[in-house]
């Protein structure tokens, strides 16, 4: 009976931990949506809100880490249960970095608010944001349901984000070559696109963590990157 009680208590603690993780993912998703909308509409007030709200994401990561450490110390989970708790800690770390990228996007909104937007940039950036948000939904679902097959799908779909990043990179490079006055705003747009691409990378890292938590194995091979650009391409050095 005592063993059953301990197991039941572990399940309750784990359920709360998972609920906090889902809440954190929701905050990151909202930050990303708001940062993207602020960018395409030049809404500096919305961008400021994204920067302020990042503290809530940071606070949730701290709470998740503290609760996970308490759960490990108190319940001493074994094997698969331990992998699951450790994966929550790592996933919350990835979510916190994704929130930082959304905040960085919001910071750059102020810097380009007075510049006309490159014609095709808003549509491409919104598609990139929508894609990484969809990946976030899937990977959180994969974690909660412990679905490694879905995690593999997320891992594979990041190639679409890379392709969109490559596309906008070439467009921005063309604008800068044709009109030197566009260099500053285009550089900011490039780094915003890079933030979105990196969010996609963190999502695939979460997918890897899900696969490990479920199967006890890392993916056999590194995911081939479709990002064929580098900052050097912008400078020519």
C-alpha positions as CSV (number, residue, x, y, z in Angstrom):
1,X,0.0,0.0,0.0
2,X,2.8,2.4,0.9
3,X,4.4,1.8,-2.6
4,X,1.1,2.5,-4.2
5,X,0.8,5.7,-2.2
6,X,4.3,6.9,-3.3
7,X,3.6,6.1,-6.9
8,X,0.3,8.0,-6.8
9,X,2.0,11.0,-5.2
10,X,4.7,10.9,-7.9
11,X,2.0,10.9,-10.6
12,X,0.3,14.0,-9.0
13,X,3.6,15.8,-8.8
14,X,4.5,14.9,-12.4
15,X,1.1,16.0,-13.6
16,X,1.6,19.5,-12.0
17,X,5.1,19.6,-13.5
18,X,3.7,18.9,-17.0
19,X,0.9,21.5,-16.5
20,X,3.5,24.1,-15.7
21,X,5.5,23.1,-18.8
22,X,2.4,23.4,-21.0
23,X,1.7,26.8,-19.5
24,X,5.3,27.9,-20.2
25,X,4.9,26.8,-23.8
26,X,1.7,28.8,-24.1
27,X,3.5,31.9,-22.9
28,X,6.3,31.4,-25.4
29,X,3.8,30.9,-28.2
30,X,2.0,34.1,-27.3
31,X,5.3,36.0,-27.1
32,X,6.2,34.8,-30.6
33,X,2.8,35.7,-32.0
34,X,3.0,39.2,-30.4
35,X,6.6,39.8,-31.5
36,X,5.7,38.8,-35.1
37,X,2.6,41.0,-35.1
38,X,4.5,43.9,-33.6
39,X,7.1,43.6,-36.3
40,X,4.9,43.6,-39.3
41,X,2.6,46.4,-38.0
42,X,5.4,48.5,-36.4
43,X,3.6,48.3,-33.1
44,X,6.2,49.4,-30.6
45,X,3.8,49.1,-27.6
46,X,3.1,45.5,-28.4
47,X,6.9,44.9,-28.7
48,X,7.4,46.5,-25.3
49,X,4.8,44.1,-23.9
50,X,6.7,41.1,-25.3
51,X,9.9,42.3,-23.5
52,X,8.1,42.8,-20.2
53,X,6.3,39.4,-20.4
54,X,9.6,37.5,-20.8
55,X,10.0,37.7,-17.0
56,X,7.0,35.4,-16.6
57,X,8.6,32.8,-18.9
58,X,11.9,33.0,-16.9
59,X,10.0,32.7,-13.6
60,X,8.2,29.6,-14.8
61,X,11.4,27.9,-15.9
62,X,12.8,28.6,-12.3
63,X,9.7,27.1,-10.8
64,X,9.8,24.0,-13.0
65,X,13.4,23.4,-12.2
66,X,12.8,23.7,-8.5
67,X,9.8,21.4,-8.5
68,X,11.6,18.9,-10.7
69,X,14.6,18.9,-8.2
70,X,12.2,18.4,-5.3
71,X,10.4,15.6,-7.1
72,X,13.7,13.8,-7.8
73,X,14.9,14.2,-4.2
74,X,11.6,13.2,-2.6
75,X,10.3,10.5,-4.9
76,X,13.6,9.1,-6.2
77,X,12.1,8.0,-9.6
78,X,13.8,5.2,-11.5
79,X,14.5,4.5,-15.2
80,X,11.8,5.8,-17.5
81,X,10.3,8.1,-14.8
82,X,13.7,9.7,-14.2
83,X,14.2,10.2,-17.9
84,X,10.8,11.9,-18.1
85,X,11.5,14.3,-15.2
86,X,14.9,15.2,-16.6
87,X,13.4,15.8,-20.1
88,X,11.0,18.3,-18.5
89,X,14.0,20.2,-17.1
90,X,15.7,20.3,-20.5
91,X,12.6,21.2,-22.4
92,X,11.9,24.1,-20.1
93,X,15.4,25.3,-20.8
94,X,14.8,25.2,-24.6
95,X,11.5,27.1,-24.1
96,X,13.2,29.8,-22.1
97,X,15.7,30.3,-24.9
98,X,12.8,30.4,-27.4
99,X,11.2,33.1,-25.3
100,X,14.5,35.0,-25.4
101,X,14.5,34.9,-29.2
102,X,10.9,36.3,-29.2
103,X,12.1,39.1,-26.9
104,X,15.1,39.8,-29.2
105,X,12.7,40.1,-32.1
106,X,10.7,42.6,-30.1
107,X,13.8,44.7,-29.4
108,X,14.6,45.0,-33.1
109,X,11.1,46.1,-33.9
110,X,11.9,49.5,-32.3
111,X,15.0,49.8,-34.4
112,X,13.2,49.3,-37.7
113,X,9.8,50.9,-36.9
114,X,10.7,54.1,-38.8
115,X,11.9,52.3,-41.9
116,X,9.7,51.1,-44.7
117,X,9.3,47.3,-44.6
118,X,11.0,45.2,-47.3
119,X,8.1,44.3,-49.6
120,X,8.1,40.5,-49.2
121,X,9.5,40.3,-45.7
122,X,6.3,40.4,-43.6
123,X,4.7,37.5,-45.4
124,X,7.8,35.3,-45.2
125,X,8.4,36.1,-41.5
126,X,4.7,35.4,-40.7
127,X,5.0,32.0,-42.5
128,X,8.1,31.2,-40.6
129,X,6.5,32.2,-37.3
130,X,3.4,30.1,-38.0
131,X,5.5,27.1,-38.9
132,X,7.6,27.2,-35.7
133,X,4.4,27.7,-33.6
134,X,2.9,24.7,-35.3
135,X,6.0,22.7,-34.5
136,X,5.9,23.9,-30.9
137,X,2.3,22.6,-30.6
138,X,3.3,19.2,-32.0
139,X,6.4,18.8,-30.0
140,X,4.6,19.6,-26.7
141,X,1.8,17.2,-27.7
142,X,4.5,14.6,-28.5
143,X,6.0,15.1,-25.0
144,X,2.8,15.0,-23.1
145,X,1.6,11.9,-25.0
146,X,5.1,10.4,-25.1
147,X,4.7,10.0,-28.9
148,X,8.2,9.5,-30.4
149,X,6.8,9.1,-33.9
150,X,5.2,12.6,-33.7
151,X,8.5,13.9,-32.4
152,X,10.3,12.5,-35.5
153,X,7.8,14.3,-37.7
154,X,8.6,17.6,-35.9
155,X,12.3,16.9,-36.3
156,X,11.9,16.4,-40.1
157,X,9.6,19.4,-40.6
158,X,12.2,21.9,-39.5
159,X,13.6,21.7,-43.0
160,X,10.7,23.9,-44.1
161,X,11.8,26.6,-41.7
162,X,15.3,26.5,-43.0
163,X,14.1,26.8,-46.6
164,X,12.0,29.9,-45.7
165,X,15.0,31.4,-43.9
166,X,17.2,30.8,-47.0
167,X,14.5,32.5,-49.1
168,X,14.3,35.7,-47.1
169,X,18.0,35.8,-46.7
170,X,18.5,36.0,-50.5
171,X,15.8,38.6,-50.8
172,X,17.4,40.8,-48.1
173,X,20.8,40.4,-49.6
174,X,19.5,41.6,-53.0
175,X,17.9,44.7,-51.4
176,X,21.2,45.6,-49.7
177,X,23.2,45.2,-52.8
178,X,20.8,47.4,-54.8
179,X,20.3,50.1,-52.2
180,X,22.9,50.7,-49.5
181,X,20.3,52.7,-47.5
182,X,18.5,49.4,-46.9
183,X,21.5,47.8,-45.2
184,X,20.6,48.7,-41.6
185,X,16.9,47.6,-41.7
186,X,17.7,44.5,-43.8
187,X,20.3,43.5,-41.3
188,X,17.8,43.7,-38.5
189,X,15.3,41.7,-40.5
190,X,17.9,39.1,-41.2
191,X,18.6,38.6,-37.5
192,X,14.8,38.4,-36.8
193,X,14.6,35.7,-39.4
194,X,17.6,34.0,-37.8
195,X,15.8,34.1,-34.4
196,X,12.9,32.3,-36.0
197,X,15.2,29.7,-37.5
198,X,16.9,29.2,-34.2
199,X,13.5,28.7,-32.5
200,X,12.9,25.9,-35.0
201,X,16.2,24.4,-34.0
202,X,15.3,24.5,-30.3
203,X,12.0,22.8,-31.2
204,X,13.9,19.9,-32.9
205,X,16.1,19.7,-29.9
206,X,12.9,19.2,-27.8
207,X,11.8,16.5,-30.3
208,X,15.2,14.8,-29.7
209,X,14.6,14.9,-26.0
210,X,11.1,13.4,-26.4
211,X,12.6,10.6,-28.5
212,X,15.2,9.9,-25.8
213,X,12.6,10.0,-23.0
214,X,10.3,7.6,-24.8
215,X,12.8,5.2,-26.5
216,X,15.8,5.7,-24.3
217,X,17.8,6.4,-27.5
218,X,19.1,9.4,-29.3
219,X,18.1,9.8,-33.0
220,X,20.6,7.8,-35.1
221,X,21.8,10.8,-37.1
222,X,22.0,14.5,-36.8
223,X,19.2,16.2,-38.7
224,X,20.6,17.5,-42.0
225,X,20.4,21.3,-42.0
226,X,18.8,23.1,-44.9
227,X,20.2,26.5,-43.8
228,X,22.8,27.1,-46.4
229,X,23.6,30.7,-45.4
230,X,25.9,32.4,-42.9
231,X,26.5,35.9,-41.6
232,X,29.6,35.9,-43.8
233,X,27.4,36.0,-46.9
234,X,26.1,39.4,-45.7
235,X,29.5,40.9,-45.3
236,X,31.2,39.2,-48.1
237,X,34.1,38.3,-45.9
